Amino acid sequence: MLLQFSLGNYRSFRERQKLSLVASGDHTHDGHVFDTGYAGLRALKSVALFGANASGKSNLIQGLALMEQLVRSSAKDSQRDEPLPVEPFALDAVTAGAPTEFEVVIVVDGECYTYGFTADRERVHEEWLSVSRKLAARTGTRELYSRSGDEIRFGSGWRGERQHLAGMTRSNGLLLSTAAMLNSAAVTPVFSWFAKRLWFASEGVLGAVGLSRCFERFKTDEAFRVALARTLQHADVGISDVDYLDEPFDEERLKNELGRMLLPEAIEPVVQHVRQLPDGPARRKPVTKHRRTDGSIVAFDAMRQESEGTKKLILLSALWYDMLHQNQVLALDEIETRLHPALVDRLLAEVHLAAGSQQLIFTTHDAGLMDTAALRRDQVWFTEKDEGGATHLSSRWDFRARKDVSGARAYLQGRYGAVPVIGELGLGRS
């Protein structure tokens, strides 16, 4: 589970900002939280990011995604001579040349880990990893390692190889990634969390991520097919059932299909993934079944013939299914795009009603979700830029309004900030 994510000097984030998924003392909607295993400490099942366009909502999601990417790939030989893809805050001459910072606090197998690093495009400057058994009191904390430049110090909690690992870690690679590549048991829980428990989907890459997950699920998981059919039946999109067709892999056809949904640079990773599926290049293509007026059934190519909203629901269903069944963390940009508000409410309810430690982080412009989805005040976060163009994070919990006040109305009235101040656009003038 994710308890906290912090980042600084990344894109629109100049100073370090912290997003917390630790539940407050509010006891409304107890189904929206779960116990962490530490006495008196509960975590949120979802948090929503609200804010004006270009206020930094997507940058926060992208920052977490970049951290995951660097953890998983920075030790690979293919990255040996590659600059690190960090983007510091560019509107300040000082920060433009300073390192970017990322940190997470996570709980894996009953232990709480704090992991982070700072890096610029040339090298990793600092890196740290510690573990604690008693999170609330912050006692029993053991440092596993800390790194400053080329100097690596292993703490008393570290077990395993040291000298060889330090020598293998490149200046532009993370020690965590190198240790995982060398099968070090000390970092396995943290690396596995990034690799298996953390997933992302933005409007630009949802097709790639969701489509590959659908392909995998249709090949191996009949329970998912049944769940998807039930979802589409209840979503009132005119679909009575789903099935699949086994078909040989046609690379050009797949590229053409993906070209209607994805940016050009996102197509090849999906094609490569399909090539590497366990049972070879053959794939099971999802098809949707519709009932004609005479009662007969006609099958549609789900990715070619269905509406954009229905396709998004199908793709999201694969991610939702894994999140709910595998207690994953899903970070989703623009949840409401192409979906009816009632359907978004229902998707959020699925997260809140399910037992487990699944977590959803999402961005949205739909202020109505504060009321219709009955989000707790500590689930609502705002992004707002200052006069210097830097993003600041704040929680609705910090604003002591009465519980019976409409969150949507208060937000749109500007009581929490994070709303645009829009003048006359002048598009009709010559």
Buried (B, 14 or more C-beta within 10 A) or exposed (E): BBBBBBBBBBBBBBEEBEBBBBBBEBEEBEEBBBEBBBEEBBBBBBBBBBBBEBBBBBBBBBBBBBBBBBBBBBBEEEBEEEEBEBBBBEEBEEBEEBBBBBBBBBBBEEBBBBBBBBBBBEBBBBBBBBBBEEBEEEEEBBBBBBBEEEEBEBBEBBEBBBEEBBEBBBEBBBBBBBBBBBEBEBBBBBBEBBEEBBBBBBBBBBBBBBBBBBBBBBBEBEEBBEBBBEBBBEBEBBBEBBBBEEEEBEEEEBBEBBEEBBEEEBBEBBBEBBEEBEEEEEBBBBBBBBEEEEEEEEBBEBBEBBEEBBBBBBBBBBBBBBBBBEBBBBBBBBBBBBBBEEBBBBBBEBBBEBEBBBBBBBBBBBBBBBBBBBBBBBBBBBBBBEEEBBBBBBBBBEBEEEEEEBBBEBBBEEBBBBBEEEEEEEEEEE
